[in-house]
Amino acid sequence: PPPLAEARKYYKVAEGGVANELVPDKVLEAKQALVMAEKAYDDDDESFDAESLAYIATRKSKLAIAEGGRASAEKKMRAIDDEYVETQGALLKEARTAARLNKARLEQQSRELA
């Protein structure tokens, strides 16, 4: 049946993507919903409940995919933030070193001129 095929399709996407690594609980919820839908279709493939459960399974898989994307984006943002902080620290250290060297040169020049 098409609703169940769609639910299976989206579950495979969720299972094979970053969602499975980053939000496995959401993928598990999608799997459980799919199992319920499959059981309902086995019992009566023309029932409203079967179609509804397939719809829910599809939505739970789509939610897992979206949550996986969100979690992946947050992970990337944390890495970018960490890199930014590290770069700023290195630049600050460099600037302080350059300022000390300039100060030492100016002091040396002042002594030479005196």
C-alpha positions as CSV (number, residue, x, y, z in Angstrom):
1,P,0.0,0.0,0.0
2,P,1.3,3.5,-0.8
3,P,1.1,5.0,2.7
4,L,3.1,2.1,4.1
5,A,5.6,2.3,1.3
6,E,6.1,6.0,2.0
7,A,6.6,5.3,5.7
8,R,9.2,2.6,4.9
9,K,10.9,5.0,2.5
10,Y,11.3,7.8,5.0
11,Y,12.3,5.4,7.7
12,K,15.2,4.1,5.5
13,V,16.3,7.7,5.0
14,A,16.2,8.3,8.8
15,E,18.0,5.1,9.5
16,G,20.7,5.7,7.0
17,G,21.4,9.3,7.7
18,V,22.9,11.4,10.5
19,A,19.7,11.0,12.5
20,N,20.6,7.5,13.4
21,E,23.9,8.7,14.8
22,L,22.8,11.9,16.5
23,V,19.2,11.3,17.5
24,P,18.8,7.5,17.7
25,D,15.9,7.8,20.1
26,K,13.9,9.6,17.3
27,V,14.8,6.9,14.8
28,L,13.7,4.3,17.3
29,E,10.4,6.0,17.7
30,A,10.0,6.0,13.9
31,K,10.9,2.3,13.8
32,Q,8.3,1.5,16.4
33,A,5.6,3.5,14.6
34,L,6.5,1.7,11.4
35,V,6.2,-1.7,13.1
36,M,2.8,-0.8,14.4
37,A,1.7,0.4,10.9
38,E,3.0,-2.8,9.3
39,K,1.1,-4.9,11.9
40,A,-2.1,-2.9,11.3
41,Y,-1.8,-3.5,7.5
42,D,-1.2,-7.2,8.1
43,D,-4.4,-7.3,10.2
44,D,-6.5,-5.3,7.7
45,D,-4.8,-3.5,4.8
46,E,-7.9,-1.4,4.1
47,S,-8.6,0.0,7.6
48,F,-8.5,3.6,8.5
49,D,-6.3,2.7,11.5
50,A,-3.7,1.1,9.2
51,E,-3.5,4.1,7.0
52,S,-3.4,6.5,10.0
53,L,-0.6,4.5,11.6
54,A,1.4,4.6,8.3
55,Y,0.9,8.4,8.2
56,I,2.1,8.7,11.8
57,A,5.1,6.4,11.0
58,T,6.0,8.7,8.0
59,R,5.7,11.8,10.1
60,K,7.9,10.3,12.9
61,S,10.5,9.4,10.3
62,K,10.4,12.9,8.8
63,L,10.8,14.3,12.3
64,A,13.8,12.1,13.0
65,I,15.4,13.3,9.7
66,A,14.7,16.9,10.7
67,E,16.0,16.5,14.2
68,G,19.1,14.8,12.8
69,G,19.7,17.8,10.6
70,R,19.2,20.2,13.5
71,A,21.6,18.2,15.7
72,S,24.2,18.0,12.9
73,A,24.0,21.8,12.4
74,E,24.4,22.4,16.1
75,K,27.4,20.1,16.2
76,K,29.0,22.1,13.3
77,M,28.2,25.4,15.0
78,R,29.9,24.2,18.2
79,A,33.0,23.2,16.2
80,I,33.0,26.6,14.4
81,D,32.6,28.4,17.7
82,D,35.5,26.4,19.2
83,E,37.7,27.2,16.2
84,Y,36.7,30.9,16.4
85,V,37.7,31.1,20.1
86,E,41.0,29.3,19.4
87,T,41.8,31.6,16.5
88,Q,40.9,34.7,18.6
89,G,43.2,33.5,21.4
90,A,46.0,32.9,19.0
91,L,45.5,36.4,17.4
92,L,45.5,38.0,20.9
93,K,48.7,36.2,21.9
94,E,50.3,37.4,18.6
95,A,49.1,41.0,19.1
96,R,50.5,41.0,22.7
97,T,53.8,39.6,21.5
98,A,54.0,42.3,18.8
99,A,53.1,45.0,21.3
100,R,55.9,43.9,23.7
101,L,58.4,43.8,20.9
102,N,57.4,47.3,19.7
103,K,57.6,48.6,23.3
104,A,61.0,47.1,23.7
105,R,62.2,48.7,20.4
106,L,60.8,52.1,21.4
107,E,62.5,51.9,24.7
108,Q,65.8,50.9,23.0
109,Q,65.4,53.8,20.6
110,S,64.7,56.2,23.4
111,R,67.8,55.1,25.3
112,E,69.9,55.5,22.1
113,L,68.5,59.0,21.5
114,A,69.1,60.1,25.1
